[in-house]
Structure formats: structure tokens, C-alpha cells
């Protein structure tokens, strides 16, 4: 059964746009290289703020994230500060947790005013219907991550992890996130062909139940636009590790674009 829940309806103001980005993986592969990408992503956020009405972040903003009740991982002040600035200016931010930051609690909601989702969600923007999710664990593929998903979601495992000292727990989480391809799901990051891309297959099955104009996902780290129905497109946003791609919706059409470093 689909857990999209009640549809959220949005109406764009004249001249405003919706932006989508995913898989920044800040913190990886090391602090120095991550800092360069963080500065570039913050620069992009600064560039879009004039005509952005809604910003969707589709998960894995951080390569590892775990929130204790009183403790969060250090770093990322540039991107968090910029997101807070956008939110304070009236830009609506929707954040979908990914497989690297699925242990998100309420930090982004309280600190920057983002609305956080832990599952897929349906939106109607103007007259266009969107099915939006990070994409992990959906469809027939993604075998690496599915092998670990039950452990990640297990309340007992999460409880015992929370008992670890934050210094050790965050170190362990970062180590596993960078080294274990089963956790990341990156063991099969290659284009499978339009007929075999498992998120495209998932979208086609969803179209048998309900029409959507766009299915927007991250997770695959590959920018893709695949026709999955007569009037339906599956869009994968790519990443900010290798591709620096993002989506922009002008009220009529969603397109993929690439950020050019200044």
C-alpha cells in the first residue's frame, strides 16, 4: 500500500520556481574534499534564492547523520546557515531523509524550519502532479541497501546505537558509510538501460494505480529522464559528488540542469 499520505497542494507565484537537489553526501570522502563541494552547493543555493519559492532536498545531504536528543554531528555550518537564511526569507524547504541520513529527527525542523519526510510523498504544484521520494528501497533492485534496511529501521538496534558515546558512534557511522557499499547501495551505480532501471519500473507500476506527471527521485547518483508513461516522466536528480545536477520546475515543465562552478 502506498504511504504517500494526503497530497500537498502548492501554487507558484508569478516568476517563481521550484528547485530539487539530492545526494550531496557532505562529509565524504574526507573533510577537505567535502568542504569544496559544500562551498559549491552553498553558492548554488545563493544563486537560486531570488526566484525560488520551494526547495526540495531529496536526501543524503550528509554522508552520515545521527541525532541524539542533545547532540548532532559537527560541521556543515555553511550549508545549514544558508538553508536557514533561505527559510527565514520565506522559501519553503521540504527535506526527504535518505539512506545516509535516515536517522534524522527534528533538528532541521527546529533549526531551519524545514519540513522533514521519512517516506514518499505526493504533491500537486499548480496543475502538475509529483511523486517524490529519495528512492532507496523502492522497486525490484537496490539489493545492497535492502540487505541493511531492516537493521537500520529496527528500534532495538537504534536504541543500542544511541547508548554509544557520540564520539565513537559518529566515527563508526562515518566509517561504515564510507566503506560499506552494502549500506550505501553504491555497489550497482551504473546505468541499467531504460527498460531495467528499477526506479523507472517502480514508477510504471505506480501509474497503474494513479497518474503522476513526474516521479522525482535521488539515490541513484545518475541524472536521468525516462519516459514511463504517455504523459509521465521519471527524473533522477543525479548528485553533487560527480554530476552537480539539479531539477527546476517553472510551473509547467521539470528539467534537469547542471551547476557550473564560478
Backbone bond lengths (Angstrom), bond angles and torsions (degrees), N, CA, C in turn:
res aa  C-N    CA-C-N  psi(-1)  N-CA   C-N-CA  omega(-1)  CA-C   N-CA-C  phi
1 X - - - 1.461 - - 1.521 109.89 -
2 X 1.325 117.34 135.97 1.448 122.18 -178.58 1.516 110.05 -69.66
3 X 1.338 116.29 135.47 1.457 120.68 179.97 1.513 111.72 -106.63
4 X 1.350 117.06 27.35 1.449 119.98 -179.64 1.509 113.09 -63.87
5 X 1.334 116.43 -24.75 1.449 119.60 177.60 1.510 112.18 71.00
6 X 1.314 114.71 -165.32 1.448 119.83 -178.42 1.524 110.98 -65.87
7 X 1.302 115.88 134.62 1.458 121.75 -178.74 1.523 110.28 -67.47
8 X 1.336 116.01 140.73 1.456 121.90 175.70 1.522 108.23 -101.09
9 X 1.300 117.05 126.72 1.465 122.51 -178.20 1.524 110.34 -104.89
10 X 1.337 115.46 131.80 1.455 121.83 -179.97 1.523 109.66 -129.37
11 X 1.313 116.17 143.55 1.456 121.57 176.68 1.528 108.19 -122.75
12 X 1.333 115.73 122.78 1.456 119.65 -178.23 1.524 111.35 -79.36
13 X 1.310 114.56 140.12 1.452 120.36 172.61 1.527 109.14 -75.78
14 X 1.313 116.97 159.79 1.464 121.32 -179.76 1.524 110.28 -58.80
15 X 1.335 115.49 130.89 1.451 121.06 177.85 1.511 115.26 81.08
16 X 1.334 117.87 -2.02 1.457 121.04 -178.61 1.525 111.31 -96.52
17 X 1.331 116.06 158.95 1.457 122.63 -177.03 1.525 111.01 -135.27
18 X 1.330 113.76 166.70 1.462 121.72 174.29 1.523 107.60 -113.53
19 X 1.316 116.66 132.86 1.462 121.27 179.42 1.525 110.21 -115.86
20 X 1.338 115.04 146.49 1.460 122.55 -179.33 1.534 108.59 -129.60
21 X 1.324 116.86 136.82 1.462 121.05 174.66 1.518 109.16 -149.47
22 X 1.320 115.78 154.86 1.465 119.72 -175.81 1.520 110.65 -153.97
23 X 1.317 115.38 158.74 1.470 123.91 167.89 1.524 113.35 57.81
24 X 1.334 114.60 59.66 1.464 118.93 173.15 1.533 111.60 -81.19
25 X 1.312 116.86 -29.72 1.470 123.43 177.46 1.523 111.96 50.29
26 X 1.331 115.55 47.99 1.452 119.70 178.95 1.528 109.86 -64.89
27 X 1.317 115.26 134.71 1.453 122.10 -174.12 1.514 112.65 109.48
28 X 1.333 117.49 -17.83 1.459 121.76 -179.31 1.535 109.64 -113.81
29 X 1.318 117.82 153.55 1.474 127.44 -7.29 1.520 113.15 -79.48
30 X 1.353 116.05 -11.03 1.455 121.79 175.72 1.528 107.33 -158.89
31 X 1.324 116.50 170.65 1.457 120.52 -174.35 1.534 112.42 -62.71
32 X 1.321 116.91 -40.07 1.464 120.36 -176.07 1.529 111.37 -65.04
33 X 1.333 116.77 -49.54 1.463 120.02 -179.36 1.525 111.43 -69.66
34 X 1.319 116.45 -34.65 1.457 120.14 177.41 1.521 110.85 -64.19
35 X 1.328 117.93 -38.97 1.456 121.49 -178.50 1.527 110.84 -60.90
36 X 1.323 116.81 -40.49 1.462 120.73 178.72 1.526 110.74 -61.16
37 X 1.328 116.84 -44.32 1.463 120.62 180.00 1.519 111.32 -70.47
38 X 1.325 116.82 -35.39 1.460 119.93 178.04 1.523 110.23 -62.64
39 X 1.316 117.70 -44.16 1.460 121.41 178.58 1.524 110.26 -61.59
40 X 1.330 116.81 -40.22 1.466 120.25 179.32 1.524 111.23 -66.48
41 X 1.330 117.09 -41.48 1.462 120.29 179.38 1.524 110.43 -66.31
42 X 1.322 117.48 -40.87 1.460 121.18 177.31 1.524 110.46 -62.60
43 X 1.332 116.66 -38.51 1.464 120.62 176.51 1.519 110.67 -60.41
44 X 1.339 117.11 -41.40 1.473 120.85 177.63 1.529 110.75 -64.45
45 X 1.312 117.07 -43.26 1.461 120.31 177.74 1.526 110.41 -58.89
46 X 1.313 116.28 -38.76 1.453 120.57 178.87 1.533 111.07 -66.73
47 X 1.341 116.09 -35.66 1.461 120.85 -178.77 1.526 112.52 -69.55
48 X 1.331 117.95 -34.39 1.465 120.28 -173.56 1.523 113.17 -89.52
49 X 1.319 118.21 -9.28 1.469 119.61 -168.95 1.528 113.07 -65.10
50 X 1.336 118.20 -22.16 1.460 119.62 -177.53 1.524 112.74 -70.87
51 X 1.344 117.89 -36.18 1.472 119.24 -178.13 1.522 113.53 -117.74
52 X 1.322 117.03 10.07 1.467 120.88 179.45 1.520 110.40 -86.92
53 X 1.321 116.07 124.73 1.463 121.02 173.22 1.518 111.07 -100.84
54 X 1.350 115.43 -35.89 1.466 121.17 -178.85 1.521 108.85 -136.42
55 X 1.330 116.31 135.48 1.459 122.11 176.79 1.522 109.09 -120.90
56 X 1.331 115.93 123.69 1.460 121.93 174.79 1.531 108.56 -104.10
57 X 1.316 116.74 123.72 1.455 122.39 171.51 1.520 107.11 -110.03
58 X 1.337 116.05 115.80 1.461 119.83 -168.14 1.523 113.67 -99.10
59 X 1.320 116.65 36.12 1.450 119.34 168.53 1.510 115.94 100.43
60 X 1.327 114.48 161.35 1.465 123.80 -177.88 1.519 111.75 55.76
61 X 1.326 115.72 38.40 1.456 119.60 169.90 1.527 108.55 -60.72
62 X 1.322 115.57 -37.38 1.461 121.91 177.17 1.526 109.14 -110.83
63 X 1.321 116.23 146.28 1.461 119.08 177.72 1.519 110.93 -73.62
64 X 1.322 115.87 -26.09 1.467 120.06 170.54 1.521 107.61 -149.81
65 X 1.323 115.19 136.81 1.465 120.22 178.18 1.517 108.91 -148.40
66 X 1.309 115.40 128.40 1.465 120.90 174.22 1.511 108.06 -142.29
67 X 1.316 116.41 130.03 1.460 121.25 -179.78 1.519 110.98 -107.78
68 X 1.329 115.11 117.26 1.457 119.65 161.95 1.525 106.83 -79.03
69 X 1.320 117.68 174.26 1.461 119.42 179.70 1.523 111.85 -64.20
70 X 1.340 116.50 -31.56 1.461 120.06 -176.57 1.528 113.37 -122.39
71 X 1.323 118.43 2.32 1.466 120.97 -173.03 1.521 110.00 -135.10
72 X 1.335 116.14 137.25 1.465 121.62 171.85 1.530 107.55 -130.46
73 X 1.332 118.67 161.21 1.473 120.41 178.76 1.531 111.85 -59.64
74 X 1.321 115.66 145.97 1.455 121.03 179.63 1.531 109.71 -74.61
75 X 1.335 115.03 161.31 1.455 120.30 176.22 1.517 113.16 96.69
76 X 1.314 115.83 -173.55 1.469 124.96 174.18 1.531 112.89 65.87
77 X 1.334 117.58 23.23 1.462 119.73 -175.68 1.527 111.82 -67.89
78 X 1.329 117.48 -30.27 1.461 119.80 -179.36 1.518 111.61 -66.16
79 X 1.323 115.77 -48.75 1.462 118.36 -178.00 1.524 111.12 -71.43
80 X 1.319 118.02 -38.42 1.459 120.02 178.92 1.532 110.86 -66.55
81 X 1.324 116.56 -39.01 1.448 119.83 177.64 1.522 112.54 -65.09
82 X 1.323 116.68 -40.73 1.462 120.35 179.24 1.528 110.82 -67.72
83 X 1.330 117.43 -41.27 1.466 120.05 177.10 1.521 110.92 -62.58
84 X 1.331 117.18 -39.29 1.460 120.26 176.77 1.521 110.51 -63.12
85 X 1.323 116.74 -39.46 1.463 121.05 178.44 1.523 111.09 -62.15
86 X 1.338 116.35 -45.19 1.468 120.40 178.74 1.523 110.83 -62.79
87 X 1.318 115.84 -44.45 1.455 120.03 -179.67 1.529 111.16 -63.23
88 X 1.329 116.46 -42.65 1.466 120.75 179.66 1.524 111.71 -64.87
89 X 1.335 116.79 -25.76 1.464 120.42 -179.90 1.526 112.44 -81.77
90 X 1.337 117.10 -4.46 1.461 121.24 177.66 1.505 114.95 108.10
91 X 1.326 118.44 -0.96 1.465 121.71 177.87 1.533 108.70 -75.87
92 X 1.313 116.43 128.71 1.466 121.37 178.72 1.518 109.28 -81.70
93 X 1.322 116.54 130.08 1.467 121.38 -179.81 1.517 109.25 -117.53
94 X 1.334 115.28 123.93 1.462 122.16 173.25 1.526 107.97 -109.93
95 X 1.315 116.22 128.22 1.464 121.22 -179.33 1.523 109.58 -118.50
96 X 1.335 116.06 125.55 1.461 121.99 175.16 1.527 107.74 -105.25
97 X 1.319 116.94 120.90 1.461 119.00 179.40 1.520 110.05 -66.79
98 X 1.328 114.96 141.96 1.467 120.79 177.44 1.508 110.69 -105.10
99 X 1.314 116.58 -169.39 1.456 119.44 -178.90 1.523 112.81 -75.91
100 X 1.349 117.85 -15.99 1.463 120.19 176.56 1.523 112.33 -93.42
101 X 1.321 117.44 -18.32 1.463 119.67 178.49 1.529 111.12 -129.04
102 X 1.336 115.74 34.36 1.466 119.77 -177.29 1.518 112.66 -70.63
103 X 1.344 117.36 -15.45 1.454 119.53 178.02 1.525 111.41 -89.24
104 X 1.317 116.29 24.42 1.451 121.22 173.51 1.524 109.90 -63.51
105 X 1.323 116.53 134.03 1.471 120.67 175.95 1.523 108.46 -107.69
106 X 1.299 118.76 -113.30 1.463 120.77 -175.92 1.529 113.30 -118.30
107 X 1.340 117.06 14.55 1.466 120.07 -175.91 1.527 111.94 -62.15
108 X 1.345 116.96 -49.11 1.465 119.18 -179.11 1.519 111.83 -66.78
109 X 1.312 116.30 -33.08 1.462 118.92 178.02 1.524 111.22 -65.19
110 X 1.332 116.64 -44.97 1.459 120.19 -176.41 1.517 112.94 -77.97
111 X 1.338 116.66 -36.19 1.460 119.47 -173.12 1.525 113.71 -87.47
112 X 1.340 118.41 -35.44 1.462 118.62 -177.66 1.527 112.80 -123.22
113 X 1.326 117.50 -1.62 1.459 119.49 176.55 1.507 114.94 79.45
114 X 1.337 117.90 16.99 1.462 120.69 177.65 1.523 109.93 -75.81
115 X 1.324 115.89 153.54 1.462 121.08 171.99 1.522 107.31 -100.79
116 X 1.328 116.78 123.32 1.465 122.07 -171.57 1.523 110.62 -105.52
117 X 1.336 115.21 132.72 1.464 121.76 175.04 1.521 108.86 -119.13
118 X 1.331 115.44 144.08 1.466 120.74 177.96 1.528 111.41 -110.52
119 X 1.312 116.72 9.62 1.458 120.84 179.70 1.520 107.95 -151.87
120 X 1.324 116.18 175.77 1.471 122.28 179.98 1.523 111.04 -61.16
121 X 1.326 115.05 157.98 1.450 119.80 -177.57 1.524 110.05 -149.80
122 X 1.344 115.76 148.03 1.456 122.04 178.80 1.524 109.48 -102.90
123 X 1.321 116.03 134.65 1.456 122.12 176.02 1.523 109.63 -129.46
124 X 1.310 116.06 147.27 1.458 120.84 165.42 1.519 107.04 -119.46
125 X 1.330 115.48 117.95 1.455 121.60 -178.96 1.524 106.84 -112.29
126 X 1.319 116.18 115.45 1.461 121.49 -166.52 1.523 107.40 57.23
127 X 1.307 118.76 -117.81 1.461 121.20 179.13 1.532 112.60 -107.96
128 X 1.327 116.90 11.37 1.458 121.86 -174.23 1.524 110.59 -104.42
129 X 1.336 116.22 131.21 1.463 121.50 -176.73 1.532 110.77 -98.08
130 X 1.329 114.99 131.50 1.455 122.45 -178.14 1.527 110.40 -120.20
131 X 1.318 115.77 139.99 1.466 123.73 168.64 1.526 104.90 -112.53
132 X 1.327 116.98 117.51 1.463 120.68 -169.81 1.529 110.52 -126.62
133 X 1.329 116.07 135.34 1.466 121.88 176.44 1.519 108.63 -163.25
134 X 1.330 116.14 165.28 1.463 118.46 172.10 1.524 109.65 -64.49
135 X 1.327 116.47 -44.69 1.463 120.89 176.58 1.508 114.91 113.10
136 X 1.322 118.48 -10.53 1.458 120.53 -178.14 1.525 110.72 -69.95
137 X 1.311 115.39 136.46 1.459 120.86 175.69 1.515 115.11 79.02
138 X 1.330 118.39 1.94 1.455 121.06 179.77 1.523 110.52 -96.68
139 X 1.327 116.25 148.97 1.456 120.15 176.37 1.516 113.06 79.23
140 X 1.338 116.40 -177.04 1.465 121.49 -173.15 1.518 115.41 -80.21
141 X 1.333 118.10 -12.19 1.461 119.99 -177.31 1.516 112.57 -100.76
142 X 1.347 115.66 -142.97 1.464 122.59 178.11 1.523 111.03 59.74
143 X 1.323 116.77 41.80 1.456 120.67 -172.74 1.521 113.26 -64.17
144 X 1.349 116.70 -36.11 1.457 118.93 -178.58 1.512 112.70 -59.89
145 X 1.319 115.69 -48.93 1.456 118.93 -178.62 1.519 112.08 -69.77
146 X 1.318 117.31 -37.62 1.462 119.71 -178.62 1.525 111.68 -61.21
147 X 1.339 116.31 -28.16 1.461 118.95 179.00 1.528 111.50 -68.14
148 X 1.321 116.58 -21.28 1.454 119.86 -178.40 1.525 113.38 -108.46
149 X 1.325 116.91 -9.89 1.461 120.07 -171.36 1.526 112.93 -60.86
150 X 1.324 117.03 -42.95 1.460 119.58 -178.52 1.524 111.45 -61.04
151 X 1.328 115.65 -37.37 1.460 119.20 178.33 1.525 110.49 -67.05
152 X 1.336 116.52 -43.82 1.462 120.04 179.82 1.526 111.59 -59.68
153 X 1.331 116.30 -38.55 1.465 120.85 -174.79 1.528 112.85 -86.28
154 X 1.318 117.16 -11.15 1.452 120.57 -175.03 1.529 111.08 -68.82
155 X 1.329 116.77 123.76 1.456 121.15 -176.08 1.525 112.38 -65.37
156 X 1.324 116.25 -34.41 1.465 119.23 179.89 1.522 110.05 -67.51
157 X 1.352 116.55 -44.66 1.457 120.58 179.32 1.525 110.96 -62.40
158 X 1.333 116.28 -40.15 1.461 119.84 179.51 1.527 110.85 -66.52
159 X 1.327 116.29 -36.80 1.458 119.83 178.87 1.523 110.63 -63.24
160 X 1.331 117.15 -47.76 1.464 119.82 -178.28 1.527 111.25 -66.84
161 X 1.342 116.81 -34.47 1.466 119.15 176.17 1.527 110.21 -63.56
162 X 1.336 116.84 -37.22 1.467 120.93 -178.90 1.527 112.33 -66.46
163 X 1.335 116.58 -20.01 1.457 120.16 179.38 1.527 112.40 -78.58
164 X 1.331 116.92 -15.81 1.458 120.15 178.71 1.522 109.95 -69.83
165 X 1.325 116.16 148.36 1.452 119.84 175.06 1.533 108.76 -62.53
166 X 1.345 117.69 136.64 1.465 120.06 -176.47 1.527 114.24 -53.47
167 X 1.344 118.41 -38.31 1.464 119.79 -179.87 1.528 110.93 -59.54
168 X 1.337 115.86 -44.98 1.460 119.55 -179.52 1.525 111.01 -74.40
169 X 1.329 117.32 -42.21 1.459 121.25 -176.77 1.522 111.50 -62.02
170 X 1.330 116.79 -45.76 1.468 119.98 -179.84 1.525 110.40 -67.43
171 X 1.327 117.44 -40.68 1.473 119.69 176.07 1.521 110.09 -58.41
172 X 1.331 116.83 -47.08 1.454 121.08 -179.42 1.525 110.88 -62.44
173 X 1.332 116.10 -43.99 1.455 119.55 179.87 1.510 112.40 -62.13
174 X 1.330 116.83 -43.80 1.462 120.79 178.43 1.523 110.62 -63.22
175 X 1.321 116.67 -43.61 1.469 120.44 179.94 1.512 111.21 -60.48
176 X 1.344 117.04 -48.23 1.451 120.52 -179.30 1.526 111.67 -66.09
177 X 1.316 116.67 -37.94 1.458 120.77 -178.91 1.516 111.22 -63.60
178 X 1.322 116.75 -38.53 1.466 120.81 -177.74 1.517 113.01 -80.73
179 X 1.329 116.50 -32.44 1.460 119.54 -170.13 1.524 114.55 -99.18
180 X 1.322 117.63 -29.88 1.459 120.30 -170.56 1.522 110.44 -97.53
181 X 1.319 116.55 104.95 1.461 120.99 -178.32 1.525 112.12 -70.47
182 X 1.322 117.78 -19.89 1.465 118.93 175.33 1.521 110.34 -66.91
183 X 1.332 115.85 -37.55 1.457 119.59 178.10 1.518 110.34 -69.52
184 X 1.325 116.42 -46.55 1.458 119.39 -174.63 1.511 112.43 -72.33
185 X 1.324 117.26 -25.90 1.458 119.57 -174.99 1.511 112.53 79.76
186 X 1.338 116.59 10.40 1.460 120.70 -174.14 1.525 113.36 -87.97
187 X 1.333 117.15 5.75 1.453 118.18 -176.80 1.528 112.16 -69.97
188 X 1.330 117.48 -16.14 1.460 119.44 -178.18 1.527 111.44 -129.15
189 X 1.349 116.88 37.20 1.464 119.96 -179.84 1.528 109.11 -79.98
190 X 1.280 115.10 86.66 1.456 122.77 174.27 1.521 107.04 -156.15
191 X 1.321 115.42 150.54 1.454 119.61 -177.78 1.522 109.42 -67.67
192 X 1.327 116.73 128.35 1.458 122.07 -174.30 1.522 113.13 -98.73
193 X 1.342 116.20 -2.13 1.459 119.88 -174.67 1.516 109.82 94.71
194 X 1.321 116.43 145.65 1.458 120.16 -174.38 1.526 112.81 -58.01
195 X 1.333 117.60 -31.88 1.464 120.29 -178.06 1.522 112.73 -80.38
196 X 1.333 117.34 -10.73 1.465 119.90 -175.49 1.525 114.22 -119.95
197 X 1.318 117.27 -6.11 1.461 118.96 178.30 1.525 109.14 -63.51
198 X 1.335 116.89 118.07 1.459 119.80 -168.87 1.519 114.13 -69.39
199 X 1.330 118.48 -27.54 1.457 118.63 175.18 1.529 111.36 -74.84
200 X 1.317 116.89 -29.35 1.463 120.02 173.92 1.523 110.15 -68.60
201 X 1.331 116.74 -39.41 1.462 120.76 176.72 1.527 110.50 -64.57
202 X 1.316 115.81 -39.59 1.466 120.07 176.79 1.526 110.15 -61.16
203 X 1.329 116.46 -44.31 1.466 120.20 -179.93 1.528 110.99 -61.81
204 X 1.316 117.25 -40.05 1.471 120.33 179.76 1.524 110.90 -62.77
205 X 1.322 116.59 -38.37 1.465 119.32 178.24 1.523 111.09 -67.41
206 X 1.324 117.07 -37.89 1.456 120.42 178.97 1.528 111.01 -65.22
207 X 1.324 116.91 -32.68 1.459 120.56 -179.81 1.528 111.96 -66.64
208 X 1.326 116.42 -20.80 1.463 119.40 176.10 1.531 111.00 -69.67
209 X 1.325 116.98 -20.63 1.462 121.71 -178.76 1.526 112.44 -100.65
210 X 1.331 116.43 -35.05 1.466 120.04 -173.24 1.527 109.17 -161.59
211 X 1.318 116.15 145.97 1.465 119.81 -179.87 1.525 111.45 -83.15
212 X 1.329 114.96 136.51 1.459 122.75 168.84 1.520 107.72 -134.04
213 X 1.313 115.57 141.40 1.467 119.58 177.38 1.525 111.26 -76.26
214 X 1.328 115.42 -38.35 1.466 120.12 -178.71 1.526 110.83 -137.24
215 X 1.320 114.50 136.01 1.459 122.80 167.41 1.531 105.62 -106.89
216 X 1.316 117.09 119.30 1.462 120.52 -175.70 1.526 108.99 -118.67
217 X 1.334 115.69 120.90 1.452 121.99 -178.34 1.526 110.27 -133.90
218 X 1.319 114.77 164.07 1.459 122.55 168.62 1.515 107.32 -114.56
219 X 1.334 115.75 -136.88 1.461 124.31 169.94 1.527 115.22 73.90
220 X 1.330 118.66 -40.32 1.466 120.34 -174.78 1.523 112.98 -79.69
221 X 1.331 117.39 -12.73 1.466 122.01 178.56 1.525 112.62 61.93
222 X 1.306 117.19 19.42 1.459 120.80 -179.31 1.526 109.30 -132.45
223 X 1.343 118.25 121.85 1.470 118.97 175.82 1.524 110.09 -67.36
224 X 1.335 116.13 124.67 1.468 121.28 -177.40 1.517 110.27 -144.84
225 X 1.310 115.76 145.51 1.456 123.24 169.93 1.527 107.03 -134.60
226 X 1.333 116.20 110.60 1.460 121.67 -174.89 1.519 109.44 -124.77
227 X 1.306 116.13 127.66 1.466 121.05 176.31 1.520 108.16 -71.42
228 X 1.330 116.66 119.85 1.467 120.28 -178.31 1.524 112.10 -113.32
229 X 1.311 116.95 -4.96 1.459 122.75 176.97 1.511 108.02 -160.76
230 X 1.306 116.34 172.68 1.457 119.77 -177.44 1.521 112.04 -56.19
231 X 1.329 115.97 -37.87 1.462 120.73 -179.94 1.525 111.43 -128.99
232 X 1.320 116.53 32.45 1.466 120.77 -176.46 1.526 110.70 -134.51
233 X 1.320 115.73 137.78 1.464 121.69 -178.18 1.524 109.81 -128.24
234 X 1.329 115.75 135.38 1.460 121.98 170.09 1.524 107.41 -94.06
235 X 1.323 115.69 123.34 1.458 121.67 179.59 1.513 109.27 -118.09
236 X 1.330 116.43 124.67 1.452 120.21 171.09 1.521 107.90 -106.49
237 X 1.313 115.88 132.18 1.464 121.16 -169.19 1.513 114.36 -77.78
238 X 1.348 117.90 -10.09 1.458 119.00 -176.52 1.511 110.93 79.81
239 X 1.332 117.72 -138.03 1.469 120.20 -179.53 1.521 110.63 -158.06
240 X 1.349 113.56 177.28 1.463 121.43 174.82 1.527 109.78 -115.34
241 X 1.326 114.91 31.70 1.458 121.89 175.14 1.523 109.71 -106.74
242 X 1.332 115.55 -47.19 1.462 120.95 -179.46 1.526 113.69 -121.64
243 X 1.340 117.59 -33.09 1.458 120.86 -170.90 1.524 114.70 -101.90
244 X 1.318 118.38 -32.02 1.468 123.21 -179.96 1.528 111.46 55.35
245 X 1.321 114.71 47.01 1.458 121.69 -178.49 1.519 110.84 -107.05
246 X 1.320 114.76 158.03 1.457 121.04 -179.35 1.522 108.78 -154.25
247 X 1.319 116.34 165.29 1.451 121.55 177.69 1.517 110.78 -108.31
248 X 1.335 115.83 148.03 1.461 120.89 176.38 1.524 108.77 -138.56
249 X 1.314 116.12 129.12 1.462 123.30 -179.85 1.517 107.96 -115.55
250 X 1.339 115.80 122.63 1.460 120.90 -175.68 1.519 113.51 -96.50
251 X 1.320 116.47 10.52 1.456 121.27 -177.44 1.504 113.00 105.29
252 X 1.342 115.82 -15.98 1.462 121.43 179.75 1.523 112.89 -126.73
253 X 1.332 117.03 -42.34 1.459 120.46 -174.09 1.519 110.65 -138.25
254 X 1.338 115.17 141.10 1.454 121.79 174.32 1.523 108.66 -97.00
255 X 1.310 116.79 131.96 1.461 120.66 177.69 1.534 109.78 -135.56
256 X 1.321 115.06 153.40 1.461 121.42 175.12 1.521 110.00 -92.48
257 X 1.308 115.80 138.48 1.455 120.98 176.26 1.521 109.62 -133.62
258 X 1.310 116.29 163.42 1.465 122.39 -179.86 1.525 109.44 -116.83
259 X 1.309 115.28 131.61 1.464 119.42 177.50 1.522 109.53 -76.90
260 X 1.314 115.37 129.88 1.448 121.60 177.93 1.523 108.12 -101.28
261 X 1.330 116.16 120.91 1.461 119.98 -178.52 1.521 110.17 -64.78
262 X 1.322 115.53 138.68 1.467 120.55 179.22 1.531 111.05 -80.72
